[in-house]
Amino acid sequence: MLTVGRIPYINCYPVYGGIDRGIVSMDARLIDGIPTRLNRLMANGELDVSVVSAVEYARDAKKYLLLPELGITSDGPVRSVMLFSRLDPSSLGGKRVLVSKSSMTSVALLELLFEHVWKCAPEFVLGDAELADLSRFNDDPHDARLVIGDAALRIANEANQGGMWSERYPYRIDLGSAWKAWTGLPFVFAVWVAQRTTPVRSAMNVHGALLASRDWGLEHLDVLAAQASLSSGVPREACAEYFAGLDYRLSYPHLAGLTEFFRRLVLAGRVPDGTLAFLPAA
């Protein structure tokens, strides 16, 4: 039986919702983990198929095959990848910026934005930024903090209502919006990949189940928004708006955005040059 990685954040609910409810069958064992853990498990060959950070694919593309028509993307605001700052980003040169340990792609994107858009060089420091860490956000001195996933969604929603987070972080920058303003392209935060060593037919069966589950999820976003609200503490209406702003395909515009991101990473020397290679369509 194949092992398949799943991020426990609510942004994966639309892809796994049908599988979780037994509406779509998948002959595989699900393994939960934050993006960086799933990246590591895939890199070590401990998972057969998984959602991973886009940067993980670029880092070692020769090991993986992309699953067609499946990704976590936004064409503008993503709402769950946010820089929360006490200062305007262009004023953060030499300042301490805590970056989430949970996501390679978001950190790489943030570095590009500081270099090319905000044109300054902060001091980046790894930090914890999951929902369970919110009460400790003031423990480490910092001027800004990159937060992803459910924690980012919750802070942003509460900040928009005023109160503590609004006062603590008067500048709240959505990295999906910042990329769109910079390049005019959508951004691909995560992709699904299979090991090249995974039997093709088995990987295609998993791919087909993921697509069927995603299609069910996109038809039942109201159900998933209610579930997401319970698990994240974010109001149902905000969860519904969040899902509506995400796209779970890899269309031509998405692939253009992904290719542009990889091109800029290659120019910066952060990943090796490579090509996009796909599993045969399910």
SULMOSUL-V526455 format. One line per field, one symbol per residue. ss: DSSP state (@ for helix, = for strand, . for the rest). psi: psi as a letter, one per 40 degrees, with the letter a starting at -180 (. if undefined). burial: 1 if it has 9 or more other ideal C-beta (glycine too) atoms within 8 Angstrom, else 0. Layout:
ss: ???
psi: ???
burial: ???
//
This chain:
ss: .=====...@@@@@@@@@@@.......=====..@@@@@@@@@.....=====@@@@@@.@@@===========......=====...@@@....=====...@@@@@@@@@@@@@@@....=====...@@@@@@.......=====@@@@@@@@@@@@...@@@@@..====@@@@@@@@@...=========....@@@@@@@@@@@@@@@@@@@@.@@@@@@@@@@@@...@@@@@@@@@..=....@@@@@@@@@@@@@@@@..........=....
psi: hihhihheieeedddeddddeedhihgihhhiiidddddddddefeidiihiiddddddfdeeihihifhihiigahdeegihhieihdeeeheihhhiheehddddddddddddddefigihhhhihfideedeededhhidihhiiaddddddddddeeaadddddgehhhhddddddddeeiihhdiihiiieehhdddddddddddddddddddefdddddddddddeehidddddddddeihfigiddddddddddddddddeediiiaihhiiii.
burial: 011111100111111111100001010101101111011011100011111111111110100111110111110101111111101010010011111101111111111111101001010010101110110010000111111111111111111000001101101111111111010011111111111001000111111111111111110110011111100101010111111011111100111111111101110100100101011001
//
